[in-house]
Amino acid sequence: MDAENLEKIFKDPKSKLKIVFVCSKWREGVDVPSLSTIYLDRPMKDHSLMQTIARANRVFGDKPGGFIVDYVGIFRNLEQALKIYATPRSGGVEIPIKPKEKLVEALEQKLKEIDKFLFGLSVNSDKIIKTKSGFDKIDLLKGATDVILKNESTKKKFLTEAGTALKIYKSILPHKRASEFFPQVTLYEELINEIRSLDPEVDISRVRDGIQQVLDKSIKSREYIIKESKKGRTIALRDIDFDALADRFDEQYKNTEFEWLKNLLSYKLKEMVKINNSRLDYQKSFEKLIETYNSGSDSEGHPYKELIEFAKKLKKEDERAIMENLTEEDLSLFDKLKKPDLTEKEKSQVKKVARELLSKLKAEKLVLDWRKKQQAMAAVKKEIEDELDKGLPESYNPKTYEEKCDIVFQHIYDSYIGDSHSIYEAIA
Protein backbone atom coordinates (compact mmCIF):
# COMPACT_ATOMS: atom_id res chain seq x y z
CA MET A 1 0.00 0.00 0.00
CA ASP A 2 1.60 3.30 -1.06
CA ALA A 3 1.39 6.59 0.83
CA GLU A 4 -1.13 8.15 -1.54
CA ASN A 5 -3.62 5.30 -1.11
CA LEU A 6 -3.14 5.29 2.66
CA GLU A 7 -3.99 8.98 2.85
CA LYS A 8 -7.09 8.47 0.69
CA ILE A 9 -8.27 5.57 2.85
CA PHE A 10 -7.79 7.50 6.10
CA LYS A 11 -9.79 10.45 4.75
CA ASP A 12 -12.74 8.17 3.96
CA PRO A 13 -15.08 8.28 7.02
CA LYS A 14 -16.42 4.82 6.07
CA SER A 15 -12.96 3.27 6.05
CA LYS A 16 -11.97 0.70 8.68
CA LEU A 17 -8.70 2.55 9.21
CA LYS A 18 -9.51 4.47 12.40
CA ILE A 19 -6.14 5.36 13.94
CA VAL A 20 -2.75 6.38 12.56
CA PHE A 21 0.52 7.49 14.16
CA VAL A 22 1.69 10.61 12.36
CA CYS A 23 4.41 13.21 12.26
CA SER A 24 5.57 16.12 10.11
CA LYS A 25 3.29 16.84 7.09
CA TRP A 26 0.72 14.24 8.05
CA ARG A 27 0.37 15.80 11.46
CA GLU A 28 0.03 19.41 10.29
CA GLY A 29 -1.04 19.41 6.66
CA VAL A 30 -3.45 16.54 5.99
CA ASP A 31 -7.09 17.66 6.08
CA VAL A 32 -9.37 14.91 7.43
CA PRO A 33 -12.74 16.53 8.35
CA SER A 34 -14.07 13.40 10.09
CA LEU A 35 -11.06 13.25 12.44
CA SER A 36 -12.30 13.67 16.00
CA THR A 37 -9.39 12.96 18.38
CA ILE A 38 -5.68 13.81 18.45
CA TYR A 39 -3.23 12.44 21.01
CA LEU A 40 -0.15 14.61 21.64
CA ASP A 41 2.94 12.85 23.01
CA ARG A 42 5.77 15.24 22.12
CA PRO A 43 6.45 18.96 22.59
CA MET A 44 5.20 21.42 19.98
CA LYS A 45 4.79 25.17 19.81
CA ASP A 46 3.84 28.12 17.64
CA HIS A 47 2.72 27.31 14.07
CA SER A 48 3.10 23.53 14.44
CA LEU A 49 0.92 23.50 17.55
CA MET A 50 -1.79 25.61 15.93
CA GLN A 51 -1.86 23.50 12.77
CA THR A 52 -1.97 20.22 14.68
CA ILE A 53 -4.83 21.28 16.94
CA ALA A 54 -6.79 22.50 13.92
CA ARG A 55 -6.79 18.98 12.43
CA ALA A 56 -9.52 17.87 14.88
CA ASN A 57 -11.65 20.98 14.53
CA ARG A 58 -12.93 20.59 10.97
CA VAL A 59 -16.66 20.76 10.24
CA PHE A 60 -18.09 17.32 9.44
CA GLY A 61 -21.72 16.19 9.70
CA ASP A 62 -23.02 16.74 13.21
CA LYS A 63 -19.60 16.40 14.83
CA PRO A 64 -19.77 18.83 17.79
CA GLY A 65 -16.02 19.43 17.99
CA GLY A 66 -12.65 17.77 18.28
CA PHE A 67 -10.80 16.29 21.26
CA ILE A 68 -7.16 16.85 22.15
CA VAL A 69 -5.55 14.40 24.60
CA ASP A 70 -2.39 16.04 25.95
CA TYR A 71 0.23 13.68 27.46
CA VAL A 72 3.05 16.22 27.77
CA GLY A 73 1.43 19.41 29.12
CA ILE A 74 1.65 21.13 25.79
CA PHE A 75 -1.16 23.65 26.32
CA ARG A 76 1.08 25.98 28.27
CA ASN A 77 2.40 26.89 24.80
CA LEU A 78 -1.06 27.47 23.33
CA GLU A 79 -1.66 31.02 24.52
CA GLN A 80 1.72 32.13 23.14
CA ALA A 81 0.91 30.48 19.80
CA LEU A 82 -2.46 32.24 19.70
CA LYS A 83 -0.85 35.62 20.35
CA ILE A 84 1.36 35.08 17.32
CA TYR A 85 -1.00 33.44 14.85
CA ALA A 86 -4.56 34.31 15.95
CA THR A 87 -6.33 37.64 15.55
CA PRO A 88 -6.89 38.85 19.13
CA ARG A 89 -10.33 40.11 20.12
CA SER A 90 -10.71 43.12 22.35
CA GLY A 91 -9.69 42.21 25.88
CA GLY A 92 -7.12 39.61 24.88
CA VAL A 93 -6.85 36.23 23.20
CA GLU A 94 -9.68 33.72 23.72
CA ILE A 95 -8.49 30.15 24.21
CA PRO A 96 -10.49 28.03 21.70
CA ILE A 97 -9.99 24.79 23.63
CA LYS A 98 -11.73 24.09 26.93
CA PRO A 99 -11.20 21.28 29.45
CA LYS A 100 -13.99 18.71 29.49
CA GLU A 101 -14.78 19.59 33.10
CA LYS A 102 -15.80 23.07 31.95
CA LEU A 103 -18.11 21.51 29.38
CA VAL A 104 -19.63 19.28 32.07
CA GLU A 105 -20.32 22.36 34.18
CA ALA A 106 -21.87 24.09 31.16
CA LEU A 107 -24.08 21.05 30.52
CA GLU A 108 -25.27 20.96 34.13
CA GLN A 109 -26.22 24.63 33.95
CA LYS A 110 -27.99 24.21 30.62
CA LEU A 111 -30.03 21.25 31.88
CA LYS A 112 -31.15 23.27 34.92
CA GLU A 113 -32.22 26.14 32.66
CA ILE A 114 -34.24 23.83 30.38
CA ASP A 115 -35.94 22.06 33.29
CA LYS A 116 -36.88 25.45 34.75
CA PHE A 117 -38.30 26.53 31.39
CA LEU A 118 -40.33 23.29 31.09
CA PHE A 119 -41.54 23.60 34.68
CA GLY A 120 -42.86 27.05 33.79
CA LEU A 121 -44.94 25.30 31.11
CA SER A 122 -46.22 22.80 33.73
CA VAL A 123 -44.00 20.01 32.38
CA ASN A 124 -42.49 17.80 35.09
CA SER A 125 -39.32 16.41 33.50
CA ASP A 126 -38.53 14.20 36.48
CA LYS A 127 -41.97 12.56 36.35
CA ILE A 128 -41.63 11.76 32.64
CA ILE A 129 -38.14 10.31 33.15
CA LYS A 130 -39.27 8.07 36.04
CA THR A 131 -42.37 6.77 34.25
CA LYS A 132 -41.69 3.21 33.11
CA SER A 133 -44.95 2.28 31.36
CA GLY A 134 -44.67 2.74 27.60
CA PHE A 135 -48.22 4.07 27.08
CA ASP A 136 -48.10 6.34 30.14
CA LYS A 137 -44.76 7.70 28.98
CA ILE A 138 -46.10 8.38 25.49
CA ASP A 139 -49.05 10.30 26.97
CA LEU A 140 -46.72 12.40 29.13
CA LEU A 141 -44.42 13.09 26.20
CA LYS A 142 -47.35 14.09 24.00
CA GLY A 143 -48.67 16.38 26.69
CA ALA A 144 -45.24 18.00 27.08
CA THR A 145 -44.93 18.40 23.30
CA ASP A 146 -48.34 20.05 23.12
CA VAL A 147 -47.56 22.75 25.70
CA ILE A 148 -44.16 23.42 24.09
CA LEU A 149 -46.05 24.02 20.85
CA LYS A 150 -48.46 26.56 22.32
CA ASN A 151 -46.77 29.23 20.17
CA GLU A 152 -43.76 29.72 17.90
CA SER A 153 -41.78 31.44 20.66
CA THR A 154 -41.89 28.55 23.13
CA LYS A 155 -41.19 26.04 20.35
CA LYS A 156 -38.13 27.90 19.12
CA LYS A 157 -36.79 28.46 22.63
CA PHE A 158 -37.06 24.78 23.52
CA LEU A 159 -35.56 23.55 20.24
CA THR A 160 -32.66 26.01 20.54
CA GLU A 161 -31.89 25.30 24.20
CA ALA A 162 -32.37 21.54 23.96
CA GLY A 163 -30.31 21.43 20.77
CA THR A 164 -27.47 23.21 22.58
CA ALA A 165 -27.69 20.71 25.45
CA LEU A 166 -27.45 17.78 23.03
CA LYS A 167 -24.36 19.28 21.39
CA ILE A 168 -22.64 19.81 24.73
CA TYR A 169 -23.55 16.28 25.79
CA LYS A 170 -21.99 14.82 22.65
CA SER A 171 -18.92 16.97 23.25
CA ILE A 172 -18.25 15.50 26.71
CA LEU A 173 -18.39 11.88 25.51
CA PRO A 174 -16.73 9.78 26.69
CA HIS A 175 -16.84 11.02 30.28
CA LYS A 176 -17.32 9.24 33.60
CA ARG A 177 -20.30 11.48 34.45
CA ALA A 178 -22.07 11.13 31.10
CA SER A 179 -24.50 8.49 32.39
CA GLU A 180 -25.98 10.81 35.02
CA PHE A 181 -27.07 13.27 32.31
CA PHE A 182 -28.35 10.56 29.97
CA PRO A 183 -32.02 10.49 31.18
CA GLN A 184 -32.50 14.24 30.77
CA VAL A 185 -30.74 14.37 27.42
CA THR A 186 -32.86 11.41 26.27
CA LEU A 187 -36.05 13.23 27.26
CA TYR A 188 -35.04 16.35 25.34
CA GLU A 189 -34.18 14.31 22.28
CA GLU A 190 -37.54 12.53 22.41
CA LEU A 191 -39.36 15.87 22.58
CA ILE A 192 -37.28 17.29 19.73
CA ASN A 193 -38.03 14.19 17.65
CA GLU A 194 -41.76 14.43 18.32
CA ILE A 195 -41.83 18.09 17.28
CA ARG A 196 -39.80 17.40 14.15
CA SER A 197 -41.95 14.39 13.24
CA LEU A 198 -44.84 16.81 12.69
CA ASP A 199 -42.98 18.37 9.75
CA PRO A 200 -43.20 16.52 6.39
CA GLU A 201 -40.00 18.25 5.25
CA VAL A 202 -38.01 16.33 7.86
CA ASP A 203 -36.63 12.89 7.09
CA ILE A 204 -38.63 10.95 9.68
CA SER A 205 -36.35 7.89 9.49
CA ARG A 206 -33.40 10.11 10.40
CA VAL A 207 -35.34 11.79 13.21
CA ARG A 208 -36.11 8.42 14.74
CA ASP A 209 -32.42 7.58 14.85
CA GLY A 210 -32.15 8.95 18.39
CA ILE A 211 -31.07 7.64 21.76
CA GLN A 212 -34.42 5.89 22.28
CA GLN A 213 -37.44 5.15 20.10
CA VAL A 214 -40.35 5.39 22.52
CA LEU A 215 -42.42 7.51 20.14
CA ASP A 216 -42.32 5.27 17.06
CA LYS A 217 -46.01 4.34 17.28
CA SER A 218 -47.19 7.90 17.70
CA ILE A 219 -44.98 9.11 14.84
CA LYS A 220 -46.35 6.42 12.52
CA SER A 221 -49.94 7.36 13.27
CA ARG A 222 -49.83 10.72 11.43
CA GLU A 223 -52.58 10.91 8.83
CA TYR A 224 -51.06 12.92 6.03
CA ILE A 225 -50.17 11.20 2.79
CA ILE A 226 -46.69 11.48 1.35
CA LYS A 227 -46.45 10.00 -2.12
CA GLU A 228 -42.88 9.07 -2.99
CA SER A 229 -41.59 9.04 -6.56
CA LYS A 230 -38.22 8.73 -8.26
CA LYS A 231 -38.21 12.43 -9.11
CA GLY A 232 -39.34 13.80 -5.75
CA ARG A 233 -42.26 13.66 -3.39
CA THR A 234 -45.64 15.32 -3.36
CA ILE A 235 -48.37 15.54 -0.76
CA ALA A 236 -51.81 14.59 -2.07
CA LEU A 237 -54.37 16.79 -0.31
CA ARG A 238 -57.15 15.04 -2.18
CA ASP A 239 -56.51 11.95 -0.03
CA ILE A 240 -57.26 13.86 3.20
CA ASP A 241 -60.79 14.23 4.58
CA PHE A 242 -60.58 17.64 6.26
CA ASP A 243 -64.16 17.45 7.54
CA ALA A 244 -63.24 14.28 9.40
CA LEU A 245 -60.13 16.00 10.75
CA ALA A 246 -62.24 18.87 12.07
CA ASP A 247 -64.70 16.46 13.70
CA ARG A 248 -62.00 14.52 15.51
CA PHE A 249 -59.99 17.59 16.56
CA ASP A 250 -58.24 16.50 19.76
CA GLU A 251 -58.73 19.23 22.34
CA GLN A 252 -56.23 17.51 24.61
CA TYR A 253 -53.41 17.97 22.09
CA LYS A 254 -54.77 20.94 20.14
CA ASN A 255 -51.38 22.64 19.71
CA THR A 256 -49.86 19.45 18.33
CA GLU A 257 -52.74 19.02 15.88
CA PHE A 258 -52.34 22.62 14.76
CA GLU A 259 -48.57 22.27 14.33
CA TRP A 260 -48.95 19.13 12.23
CA LEU A 261 -51.56 20.67 9.91
CA LYS A 262 -49.65 23.97 9.70
CA ASN A 263 -46.46 22.16 8.65
CA LEU A 264 -48.32 20.00 6.16
CA LEU A 265 -49.93 23.02 4.48
CA SER A 266 -46.69 24.98 4.53
CA TYR A 267 -44.91 22.14 2.73
CA LYS A 268 -47.74 21.76 0.22
CA LEU A 269 -47.89 25.50 -0.45
CA LYS A 270 -44.19 25.64 -1.29
CA GLU A 271 -44.74 22.83 -3.76
CA MET A 272 -47.82 24.46 -5.31
CA VAL A 273 -46.37 27.98 -5.55
CA LYS A 274 -43.15 26.67 -7.04
CA ILE A 275 -44.98 25.21 -10.03
CA ASN A 276 -47.52 28.04 -10.31
CA ASN A 277 -46.73 31.43 -8.79
CA SER A 278 -50.27 32.60 -9.52
CA ARG A 279 -51.02 30.98 -6.15
CA LEU A 280 -49.09 33.55 -4.14
CA ASP A 281 -52.36 34.88 -2.69
CA TYR A 282 -52.81 31.55 -0.93
CA GLN A 283 -49.33 31.89 0.54
CA LYS A 284 -50.12 35.39 1.83
CA SER A 285 -53.41 34.25 3.40
CA PHE A 286 -51.67 31.34 5.09
CA GLU A 287 -48.89 33.53 6.48
CA LYS A 288 -51.45 36.00 7.84
CA LEU A 289 -53.34 33.19 9.56
CA ILE A 290 -50.17 31.83 11.17
CA GLU A 291 -49.08 35.32 12.20
CA THR A 292 -52.41 35.81 13.99
CA TYR A 293 -51.98 32.47 15.77
CA ASN A 294 -48.43 33.24 16.89
CA SER A 295 -49.37 36.69 18.15
CA GLY A 296 -52.20 35.26 20.24
CA SER A 297 -54.55 37.93 18.90
CA ASP A 298 -57.31 35.46 17.98
CA SER A 299 -59.80 36.00 20.81
CA GLU A 300 -62.39 33.56 19.48
CA GLY A 301 -60.58 30.42 20.56
CA HIS A 302 -58.14 28.06 18.92
CA PRO A 303 -57.75 28.77 15.15
CA TYR A 304 -57.58 25.07 14.16
CA LYS A 305 -60.97 25.15 12.41
CA GLU A 306 -59.92 28.28 10.52
CA LEU A 307 -56.85 26.39 9.37
CA ILE A 308 -59.11 23.51 8.28
CA GLU A 309 -61.19 25.91 6.17
CA PHE A 310 -58.03 27.24 4.53
CA ALA A 311 -56.92 23.63 3.87
CA LYS A 312 -60.22 22.94 2.09
CA LYS A 313 -59.68 25.95 -0.19
CA LEU A 314 -56.14 24.81 -0.90
CA LYS A 315 -57.42 21.33 -1.65
CA LYS A 316 -59.80 22.76 -4.28
CA GLU A 317 -56.92 24.70 -5.82
CA ASP A 318 -54.81 21.54 -5.82
CA GLU A 319 -57.57 19.79 -7.80
CA ARG A 320 -58.22 22.69 -10.21
CA ALA A 321 -55.99 21.28 -12.96
CA ILE A 322 -58.15 18.15 -13.06
CA MET A 323 -61.34 20.22 -13.08
CA GLU A 324 -60.01 22.35 -15.94
CA ASN A 325 -58.92 19.21 -17.83
CA LEU A 326 -55.30 20.41 -17.83
CA THR A 327 -51.98 19.21 -16.50
CA GLU A 328 -50.37 21.29 -13.73
CA GLU A 329 -47.89 22.45 -16.35
CA ASP A 330 -50.66 23.57 -18.73
CA LEU A 331 -52.60 25.15 -15.86
CA SER A 332 -49.66 27.32 -14.84
CA LEU A 333 -49.38 28.73 -18.36
CA PHE A 334 -53.17 29.05 -18.66
CA ASP A 335 -53.20 31.15 -15.47
CA LYS A 336 -50.60 33.46 -17.00
CA LEU A 337 -52.64 33.83 -20.19
CA LYS A 338 -56.17 34.23 -18.88
CA LYS A 339 -57.82 37.55 -18.04
CA PRO A 340 -61.00 38.49 -16.16
CA ASP A 341 -64.44 38.05 -17.70
CA LEU A 342 -63.55 35.38 -20.25
CA THR A 343 -66.50 33.50 -21.71
CA GLU A 344 -66.46 29.70 -21.60
CA LYS A 345 -65.68 29.68 -25.32
CA GLU A 346 -62.77 32.07 -24.82
CA LYS A 347 -61.48 30.01 -21.89
CA SER A 348 -61.40 26.97 -24.17
CA GLN A 349 -59.44 28.98 -26.75
CA VAL A 350 -56.88 30.08 -24.15
CA LYS A 351 -56.49 26.52 -22.87
CA LYS A 352 -55.84 25.35 -26.42
CA VAL A 353 -53.21 28.06 -26.89
CA ALA A 354 -51.51 27.03 -23.65
CA ARG A 355 -51.36 23.35 -24.65
CA GLU A 356 -50.18 23.95 -28.22
CA LEU A 357 -47.61 26.59 -27.28
CA LEU A 358 -46.03 24.38 -24.64
CA SER A 359 -45.99 21.41 -26.98
CA LYS A 360 -44.22 23.36 -29.75
CA LEU A 361 -41.71 25.03 -27.43
CA LYS A 362 -40.73 21.76 -25.75
CA ALA A 363 -40.46 19.91 -29.04
CA GLU A 364 -38.52 22.51 -31.01
CA LYS A 365 -37.23 25.51 -29.05
CA LEU A 366 -36.27 24.63 -25.48
CA VAL A 367 -32.93 23.07 -26.36
CA LEU A 368 -29.99 22.55 -24.02
CA ASP A 369 -28.74 25.85 -22.54
CA TRP A 370 -31.26 27.87 -24.57
CA ARG A 371 -31.24 30.59 -21.91
CA LYS A 372 -27.54 31.22 -22.54
CA LYS A 373 -27.89 31.72 -26.29
CA GLN A 374 -29.33 34.96 -27.69
CA GLN A 375 -30.48 33.31 -30.90
CA ALA A 376 -32.30 30.53 -29.02
CA MET A 377 -33.95 33.03 -26.67
CA ALA A 378 -35.09 35.13 -29.61
CA ALA A 379 -36.58 32.03 -31.26
CA VAL A 380 -38.53 31.19 -28.08
CA LYS A 381 -39.83 34.74 -27.82
CA LYS A 382 -40.93 34.77 -31.48
CA GLU A 383 -42.69 31.42 -31.09
CA ILE A 384 -44.61 32.81 -28.12
CA GLU A 385 -45.59 35.97 -30.00
CA ASP A 386 -46.70 34.02 -33.09
CA GLU A 387 -48.78 31.47 -31.16
CA LEU A 388 -50.48 34.09 -28.99
CA ASP A 389 -51.18 36.32 -31.97
CA LYS A 390 -52.72 33.42 -33.81
CA GLY A 391 -54.64 31.78 -30.97
CA LEU A 392 -55.77 34.30 -28.34
CA PRO A 393 -59.43 35.50 -28.49
CA GLU A 394 -60.20 38.82 -30.17
CA SER A 395 -61.05 40.36 -26.78
CA TYR A 396 -57.29 40.59 -26.08
CA ASN A 397 -56.34 44.12 -27.19
CA PRO A 398 -52.79 44.96 -28.40
CA LYS A 399 -51.66 46.16 -24.96
CA THR A 400 -52.92 43.00 -23.22
CA TYR A 401 -51.33 40.86 -25.96
CA GLU A 402 -47.92 42.48 -25.40
CA GLU A 403 -48.23 42.08 -21.63
CA LYS A 404 -49.10 38.40 -22.01
CA CYS A 405 -46.15 37.84 -24.36
CA ASP A 406 -43.76 39.28 -21.77
CA ILE A 407 -45.35 37.35 -18.88
CA VAL A 408 -45.28 34.06 -20.76
CA PHE A 409 -41.67 34.49 -21.88
CA GLN A 410 -40.59 35.20 -18.30
CA HIS A 411 -42.52 32.13 -17.12
CA ILE A 412 -40.86 29.91 -19.71
CA TYR A 413 -37.44 31.37 -18.88
CA ASP A 414 -37.90 30.76 -15.15
CA SER A 415 -39.44 27.30 -15.44
CA TYR A 416 -37.64 25.52 -18.29
CA ILE A 417 -33.91 24.87 -18.22
CA GLY A 418 -34.04 23.12 -21.56
CA ASP A 419 -33.44 19.63 -22.96
CA SER A 420 -36.58 18.30 -21.19
CA HIS A 421 -35.56 19.70 -17.79
CA SER A 422 -38.05 21.91 -15.91
CA ILE A 423 -39.55 22.60 -12.51
CA TYR A 424 -42.35 20.20 -13.45
CA GLU A 425 -40.16 17.10 -13.55
CA ALA A 426 -41.05 16.11 -9.97
CA ILE A 427 -44.77 15.88 -10.80
CA ALA A 428 -44.41 14.33 -14.21
Sequence and secondary structure as in RCSB ss.txt:
>XXXX:A:sequence
MDAENLEKIFKDPKSKLKIVFVCSKWREGVDVPSLSTIYLDRPMKDHSLMQTIARANRVFGDKPGGFIVDYVGIF
RNLEQALKIYATPRSGGVEIPIKPKEKLVEALEQKLKEIDKFLFGLSVNSDKIIKTKSGFDKIDLLKGATDVILK
NESTKKKFLTEAGTALKIYKSILPHKRASEFFPQVTLYEELINEIRSLDPEVDISRVRDGIQQVLDKSIKSREYI
IKESKKGRTIALRDIDFDALADRFDEQYKNTEFEWLKNLLSYKLKEMVKINNSRLDYQKSFEKLIETYNSGSDSE
GHPYKELIEFAKKLKKEDERAIMENLTEEDLSLFDKLKKPDLTEKEKSQVKKVARELLSKLKAEKLVLDWRKKQQ
AMAAVKKEIEDELDKGLPESYNPKTYEEKCDIVFQHIYDSYIGDSHSIYEAIA
>XXXX:A:secstr
  HHHHHHHHH TTSS       HHHHHT   TT  EEEE S   HHHHHHHHHGGG   TT    EEEESS GG
GGHHHHHHHHS  BTTB   S   HHHHHHHHHHHHHHHHHHHHHTT  HHHHHH   HHHHHHHHHHHHHHHTT
SHHHHHHHHHHHHHHHHHHHHH S TTHHHHHHHHHHHHHHHHHHHTT TTS HHHHT SS  TTHHHHHT    
EEEETTEEEE GGG  HHHHHHT  GGGHHHHHHHHHHHHHHHHHHHHHH GGGHHHHHHHHHHHHHHHHT  TT
S THHHHHHHHHHHHHHHTHHHHTT  HHHHHHHHHH  TT  HHHHHHHHHHHHHHHHHIIIII  TTGGG HH
HHHHHHHHHHHHHHHHS TTS HHHHHHHHHHHHHHHHHHEEETTEETTGGG 
